[in-house]
Amino acid sequence: MKLPRYQLKSSEKLWTFEFISEGSRGKISKIIQYTPTNLKDVYNLAFGDKDKNTGQIDDMIISNNGDSEKVLATVIASVYAFTDKYPDAYIYATGST
């Protein structure tokens, strides 16, 4: 993928990634998290804004920062990194809004 994307910071196991979205509404911290499911090698992809109080993902906020293509390219880059480390992994993701 040759689209512009944000620089990712990740945990050692690559289960959590963070980056900063920069757009019309300023700088917004984002989190991407991979969580194992009850099915072997199937991981849930969770994504959203980082809650300033809890540090957790808030996937119900629509930030509207004007950089959705760059944000999506960044999420996809995390999928590539995760599946490079875990080649047998299947990724499950659905939208929440």
C-alpha positions in Angstrom: 0.0 0.0 0.0 1.5 3.3 -1.0 -0.9 5.7 0.8 0.4 8.2 3.4 0.1 6.9 6.9 1.0 7.9 10.4 4.0 6.5 12.3 2.9 3.7 14.6 4.2 2.9 18.1 3.6 -0.7 19.3 3.8 -3.0 22.2 6.5 -5.7 22.1 4.0 -8.4 21.1 2.3 -6.1 18.5 -1.1 -6.5 20.2 -1.5 -2.7 20.7 -0.5 0.1 18.5 -0.8 3.9 19.0 -0.5 6.9 16.7 -1.5 10.6 16.5 -4.1 11.7 14.0 -3.3 15.3 12.8 -6.1 17.2 11.1 -8.7 20.0 11.1 -9.6 19.2 14.8 -6.0 19.1 16.0 -4.0 16.1 17.3 -6.0 13.1 18.4 -4.5 10.0 20.0 -5.6 6.7 18.4 -5.3 3.1 19.6 -5.5 -0.1 17.6 -5.7 -3.3 19.6 -5.7 -7.0 18.7 -7.4 -9.3 21.2 -7.6 -13.1 21.0 -11.1 -14.6 20.6 -12.5 -18.0 21.6 -11.5 -19.3 18.2 -8.0 -20.5 17.5 -5.9 -17.9 15.7 -8.8 -15.4 15.4 -8.2 -11.9 16.7 -10.6 -9.0 17.1 -9.3 -5.7 15.8 -10.5 -2.8 17.9 -9.8 0.8 16.9 -10.7 4.2 18.2 -9.7 7.4 20.0 -7.7 7.1 23.2 -9.8 8.2 26.1 -7.8 10.9 27.9 -9.0 9.8 31.4 -8.8 6.0 31.1 -6.2 5.4 28.3 -8.6 2.9 26.8 -10.2 2.8 23.3 -13.4 4.8 22.7 -14.8 3.4 19.5 -18.0 5.4 19.6 -16.4 8.8 19.0 -16.5 10.2 15.5 -13.5 12.5 15.4 -14.0 13.9 11.9 -10.4 15.1 11.7 -10.3 15.2 7.9 -7.7 12.5 7.6 -9.8 9.3 7.3 -7.8 7.9 4.4 -4.5 8.3 6.2 -6.0 6.9 9.4 -7.4 3.8 7.5 -4.0 3.3 5.8 -2.3 3.4 9.3 -4.8 0.8 10.6 -4.1 -1.5 7.6 -0.3 -1.0 8.2 -0.9 -2.4 11.7 -2.7 -5.4 10.2 0.4 -6.1 8.0 2.7 -5.8 11.0 0.5 -8.1 13.2 0.1 -10.8 10.5 3.9 -10.7 9.7 4.5 -11.6 13.3 1.5 -14.0 13.6 1.2 -15.5 10.1 -1.6 -17.9 11.1 -3.8 -15.1 12.5 -7.2 -14.2 11.1 -8.4 -10.7 11.8 -12.0 -9.9 12.6 -13.3 -6.4 12.5 -16.7 -4.7 12.3 -17.7 -1.0 12.5 -19.3 0.4 15.6 -20.8 3.5 14.1 
